[in-house]
Structure formats: structure tokens, C-alpha cells
Amino acid sequence: MRPGRVAVVDYGAGNLRSVQNALARLGCRHEVTADPDAVRRADTVVFPGVGEASSAMSVLVRTGLGEAIRGAYRAGRRLIGICLGCQVILERSEEGGTTCLGLLPGVVRRFAPSPGLKVPHMGWNTVRFAGHPALRGVPPDTSFYFVHSYYPVPADARVVAGTTEHGVEFASCIASGSLIAFQFHLEKSGPAGLALLGACLAWAG
């Protein structure tokens, strides 16, 4: 399946250049946009993320992009979340006590400090994937690049499509309906990340 119209959400803090480069390498035509109507029209919405949850949500609420993303999800459009885009899909984040998009029930927690545990979690780490259709062909224990201090905790374990260990076992891939989101950076994870992004774009959703 082709990805159709691809909109990359620009909320002023996303890792846009790296995501654009990755999409270009895959030969995927796309539009970087801060226009809610463009997000609503898209067949595939990519929500990349770096930065802080409360700042991101403030922009999403003020601009109407948040409601556009909710609408895309309700309409069954393919939605790909990356890093912060894997966190704000839940209901609430401990980062700033932030109310998030609430696409799925759950919270975002900070890694608890402990001896020998580095926070933020930064660098390459293994992701153990479950059997989601978009992940077919991905080796079960592949390493991807992470940079984060908070991690998603979905209320429903059935939406966890991949896990990673960093002090705790956490959900590093979440999938529900037409939504798939990754706590790691696909666009910074070399050939494996590029192949996974391509698989998500080809997935029927």
C-alpha cells in the first residue's frame, strides 16, 4: 500500500530535518506543515518529537494541530509517532503534569534515578518486537537510537508492540488500529530505522 498524502506535523520543536531526510531517502513525497487542515487531509500523519511535553501540548492546543491529530486517528488515518510523538498520544505526562492528546489510555513516567542508571536514556538499545503486521521482517532483537528521560506506560498491555530495558522494561513501540508509535528515533537509527519507517509507510494501517 502506498502512503498517499504524507503530512509531517510541524509544532515548532520536532526533529524535522532528520525525518525529512529519512522520508526523502525512502522516496516518499511529503509535506511539512503546521496547518491543521493539511493534517486532516493527509492519508498518513507523521508526528516526530523532541522537546518537552507541556511546551509541545501548548502549541498543539493553541494551533488546533492537536485536534487535527485526534481527528486523523478517529478517522482511521495512518499515524506514525516518534519519540515525544510516542508519549503525547497517551492521556497524561509526569513532565510538567501535562494533559496530552489522550488517543490511548495511559501515562508517561520519568525514569526513577538509581545508582548506575543514566537519565536521560541515550544511545543504542535493543527493542524486542511483538507480532505486529507493520513489524514483519524486523529481527526480534534489533538496536535503535534513544534519547529520552520519560517513557510511555499504556493502560492496556495489548497495545505494546515492542519493549526495551533501561532500569525498567518499558513500552518502546505502541500500536493500536492505524496508529504505531516508537519511543526511539527511527530517523537516527541507520539502515534498521530506515527500513522500519519504510515498513510503516507500506503498512495498510
SVG drawing of the C-alpha trace seen along z (x, -y; Angstrom):
<svg xmlns="http://www.w3.org/2000/svg" viewBox="-13 -29 40 41">
<polyline fill="none" stroke="black" stroke-width="0.4" points="0.0,0.0 1.3,-3.5 1.3,-6.1 -0.8,-8.6 -0.6,-12.2 2.0,-12.3 1.9,-15.2 4.8,-15.7 3.5,-17.8 5.5,-20.9 4.8,-22.1 8.0,-24.2 10.2,-21.7 10.2,-18.4 13.2,-16.8 12.0,-17.8 15.2,-17.8 16.3,-14.3 12.7,-13.0 12.6,-14.8 15.9,-13.3 14.7,-9.8 11.5,-10.2 13.4,-11.5 15.8,-8.6 12.7,-6.3 11.4,-8.2 8.4,-9.3 6.8,-12.6 5.7,-14.5 4.6,-17.9 5.9,-19.5 3.0,-21.5 1.7,-23.5 -1.7,-23.7 -4.4,-21.6 -6.4,-21.3 -3.4,-19.7 -3.1,-17.2 -6.9,-16.4 -6.4,-15.9 -3.4,-13.6 -3.6,-9.8 -0.5,-9.4 0.4,-11.7 4.0,-11.6 4.4,-13.2 8.1,-13.5 9.1,-14.8 11.8,-16.3 11.5,-18.6 9.2,-19.0 5.7,-17.6 4.0,-20.7 5.5,-23.0 4.5,-20.7 1.0,-20.3 0.6,-24.1 1.4,-24.5 -0.8,-21.6 -3.8,-23.0 -3.2,-26.7 -2.8,-25.9 -5.5,-23.3 -3.0,-20.7 -3.8,-18.5 -7.5,-18.3 -6.5,-17.6 -4.3,-14.7 -7.2,-13.3 -9.4,-13.6 -7.0,-11.7 -6.8,-8.9 -10.6,-8.7 -10.9,-8.6 -8.5,-5.7 -5.7,-7.5 -2.3,-6.1 -0.5,-7.8 3.3,-7.3 4.6,-8.8 8.3,-9.2 9.9,-9.8 7.8,-12.6 5.2,-11.6 5.0,-8.2 4.3,-9.9 1.7,-12.6 -0.6,-10.0 -1.4,-9.0 -3.6,-10.8 -1.1,-12.5 2.7,-13.0 4.6,-13.5 6.7,-16.0 5.1,-19.2 1.9,-17.4 0.8,-17.7 -2.6,-16.7 -1.8,-15.0 -3.8,-14.0 -5.5,-11.0 -5.6,-8.9 -5.0,-5.9 -5.3,-5.5 -2.1,-5.6 0.5,-7.9 4.1,-8.9 6.6,-8.5 10.1,-9.7 12.9,-7.2 13.4,-6.8 17.0,-7.8 19.1,-4.9 22.8,-4.1 24.3,-3.4 21.2,-4.3 21.8,-7.2 19.0,-9.7 18.3,-10.6 18.4,-7.2 20.7,-8.0 22.2,-5.8 21.6,-2.4 19.4,0.2 17.6,3.4 13.9,3.4 12.1,6.7 9.2,6.5 5.9,8.4 4.0,9.7 2.5,6.5 1.9,6.5 4.0,3.4 6.9,5.1 7.1,8.2 10.6,8.7 12.2,6.8 14.6,9.0 13.2,9.6 16.1,8.1 17.3,5.1 19.0,2.0 17.7,-1.5 18.7,-5.0 17.1,-6.5 17.2,-10.0 14.6,-10.4 14.0,-10.9 10.4,-9.8 8.7,-6.6 5.1,-5.7 3.0,-3.4 -0.1,-2.4 -3.0,-1.2 -3.7,1.7 -0.8,4.1 -2.2,5.3 -1.1,2.1 2.6,2.7 4.2,3.9 7.8,3.6 9.8,3.3 13.2,2.2 15.1,2.4 16.6,-0.7 16.2,-0.2 12.7,1.0 11.1,2.7 9.1,0.1 7.0,-0.1 9.2,-1.3 6.7,-0.6 2.9,-1.1 0.3,-0.1 -3.4,-0.4 -5.6,-0.4 -4.0,-2.7 -1.6,-4.1 2.0,-3.0 4.5,-4.9 8.1,-4.5 9.9,-5.8 13.2,-5.6 14.3,-7.7 13.8,-5.7 15.3,-8.6 18.6,-8.4 18.8,-4.6 20.7,-3.9 19.6,-1.2 17.4,0.6 15.4,-2.6 15.0,-3.5 13.8,0.0 11.3,-0.2 10.0,-3.6 9.6,-2.2 7.6,0.8 5.3,-1.6 4.7,-3.6 3.9,-0.5 1.6,1.0 -2.1,0.9 -2.9,-0.5"/>
</svg>
